[in-house]
Amino acid sequence: MPEAFQKAVDDKAMQLYGLIGYPLTHSFSKKYFEEKFKQQELTNCRFENFSIQSIDELNSILKEHHSSLKGLAVTIPYKQQVLKLLDSLAYIPAEINACNCIKIIDNKLIGYNTDYVGFEKSFVPLLKADHKKALVLGNGGAAVAVCFVLKKLDINYTIVSRRKNVHSAFEYNDLTEDIVKEHTVIINTTPLGTFPAINEFPLIPYGSITKEHYLFDLIYNPEKTMFLQKGEEQGATIKNGADMLAIQAEENWKIWNS
């Protein structure tokens, strides 16, 4: 069989999945799905990281892998930028202006958001009855999914960002000890503290955190960020984003194969 024809046959049989984002210095998704494929003996499945410096590079990926690419996960900074390239937004809740999962059918891009599912299922088990006010650190695509869940759970939230805008009420230097004491849930949706910059952390008054606080960090690497360490030192309940990502990955898998 001619080599070119054999390659075409192999590509057609192969089911390719991937992750788009930048930079992709460490990928939970690739490791997770490669292990999944190995455990389930899915020898015709492959997962690739596509580190792209512009969302417009997605078109080249789709063209190159048009016969095998079945689905994509989307991460920082493209969860909102990718919306303009989607053929359907029907499966993304109207309040969430972000996409982290794409299903590809006949070269059509169908957008989904599974971040909010992963966050809710991971976040709720440690939630207490008096956790009624939250500070959400950051205002990117992940923060939108977090706020969607907080609203669903009837938790009042305030967004904190580096600069005030129509979405955020506070800048970091606006946060007083009283504000932090009042908001007993604090959720970090920023990349601050992600490996390799593990000594970075959001600048909030950590001394005002108490044992009544619940700190959740969407970061999973390192396992315990400086944000979580500082909260733990004050007696707060803490949780990282590892469970959220695993749940979200399984939701993606269901969508890609439904």
N, C-alpha and C positions, 0 to 999 in steps of 0.2 A: 504494500500500500504506500503511495507517495507520502513523503513526510508532511507536506503542507495539508494534504487531505486528512491524515491521521491527527494532526494538531486541531483541525476544525472539528473533528469528531470528538476529541478529548475535551475541547472547550465547551462544546454543546452539552456534554454529559456532566461537566463540572458545575456545581452550584457555588457561586461566589457571593460572599457577604463582606461588608467592610465598614470602616469608620472614617469619616471625614472630619478634619479639625486642624488646628495649628496653634502651637507645635504639639506633636504627639510623641513626647519624650518617654512617656510610660503609658501603656494602654492596658487598662483593665479588660476591655472588650476582647482584644485579640487573645490574651491569655485564657480568658474565660471560655470563649468559644472553641479555641483549639483543644482545650481539655474536654469540653463537651463532645466535640466530634470524635475524639479518641475514645472516650468512655462508651459512646453509643455506636462506635465502629462505623461512623459516617465517612467513608473513605472518599466520597465524591464531593465533600464540602470543604471549602477553604475560606479563611478569613484574612483580610489584608487591611493594613493601615494606609490610608491615603492622606498624607500630610500635605495640605495645599495652602498656598499663601494668599489665595483669592478664591472666593466662592465660584467665580466664573470658570475656574479650572475643573469644576465638576463635569462640565460638558465633555471635556476630553476623556475623563474616566468612563463616563457612560458610553462614549463612542468606542473606546478601546475594548471594553468588556461587555458590549451589548448583548452577546449571546449567553453569557454566564452569570451576570450580576443580578441577584434576586432581591437584595435589600441592603440598606445602609443605616448605620447609626450616625448621629450628628452630634458633635460636641463643640465646645468653645473654639472660635467665636462665631460660629455659623448658624446657631439655632434659629435666629431671626432672619439673617441674611438669605438663608436658603428658601424662604417662603416664596420669593419671587420666581423661583424656578420650578415650583411644584405644579402639577396638573390638577391636583385636587387637595382642598383643605377641609373636606367634609368631615373627616374624623378627628379634627382638632377642635376642642371646645372653644366656643367663640371668645371666651375671656382670656384664652391663652394664645398669645401672639408668638408662638415658638414651636419649632418642630425638632424632635430628636430621633425620629424613626421614619424611614422612607421604605415603602414597599414598591417594587418595580414590576409592573405588569405590562407586557407589550410595549416596552420602552416609555411607559407613562409613570410619572412619579406621584405616588399617593402618600400624603403626609399624615403623620400621627404624632401624638405626644404621650410618651409613657413615663416621662419624668414624674408627673404628678401622681401616677399610680404607685411607682416605686417609693416616692417620698412618703405618701400617706401610709402605706402598709408598714414602712420602716419606722416612721415617726410616732404613730399612735400608741404602740404598746407601752411606752414610757411616759405618756402624757398623764398628768394629774388633773383633778377637778378644778384646782385653783390656777391652772395655767390658762389664763384668759387674755393676756396681752403679750404681744411678741414684737421684737425688733428683727427685721430682715435686713441683713448686711449685704448690700449689692443690689443692683437693679437690672441685671442681664436676663437672658432667656431662662436660666434655671430659677431665678427669683420669681418670674411670672408663674411658673408651675407651683412653687411653694406658696405663693400668695393665694392661688386658686384653692389649694387645699385648706389653708388657714381660714379662708372665708367660708368654705364648706363646713368646717368644724366650729364655726362661730367664735373664732379667736380674732380679736381686734389686733391688727398689725400696723406697724409703721416702718417704712423703708428708709434705710440709711445709705447714703452714697457719698462719694468724694465731693460732688457738687450737687446742690439742690436743683431739682427740675420738676416737671409736672407730676412725676411719680413719687419722688422722695420728699419727705418732710424735714429730714435732718441731714446735716453733714456730720462727719465723725466728731469734729470739735464742738458740735452743739450738744453732745451727750453729756449730761451731768450725772452725778451719783444718784440723784433722785429719779431721773428718767430710767436708769438701768435697774434700780430697785423695783420700780413700778412694773417693768416689763420682765416677767419671770421666764419667758421663752426668748432665746436669742439664737438665730439661725444664720450661719455663715454660708452665703452662696457665692462668695468671691473666690478667686484662685489663690488668695494669700495663704501661704504656708504649705503649698503643694511642693512635693519633691521636684527639684533639688533645693528650692528656696525655703527650707524647713524652719528657718529662724524668723520668717515673716509672720505677721498676724495683724488682724484688724485692730486699730487703735481705739479702744473703748475703755471706760473706767472699770477694770477688772476687780478692783478692790470693793466695788459695790455689789458684786455677785455673792449670792448666799446659797445655802443648802436647798432653798426653795426653787432655785433656778434650774432650767433645763437648757443645755447648750447642744445644738445639733450642727454638725459640720458636714457639708456635702462632699468634702474632700475625703478620700480613702487612703491616700499615700502621701505622708506617713499615716500609720494607723491612729496615732494620737498627735494632732497638730498642736502648735503652741497655743492656739485659741482654746482647744479642749484642755490642754494641760493647765492653763491658767484658770479655767473654770473649775477643773477638778480640785485644784489647790484651795479653792474657796468652798469646796463641799458640794458643788453643783452636780446634777445628773448630766452625763455626757454621752453622746453617740456620734459615730462617724458615718460616712456615706457608703460603706461597703455593702450593707444589706440593701440599701436603696438601689445601688447599681446592679446587684444580682437579680433583684426583683424586676427591675426595668429591663435587663437583658433577656430574662425569660419572657416578659411581655413582648419584646421585639421579636423573639423567636416564634412565638405564637402567631404574630401578625404576618411575618414573612412566609410562614408555612400554612396559613389558613386558606 
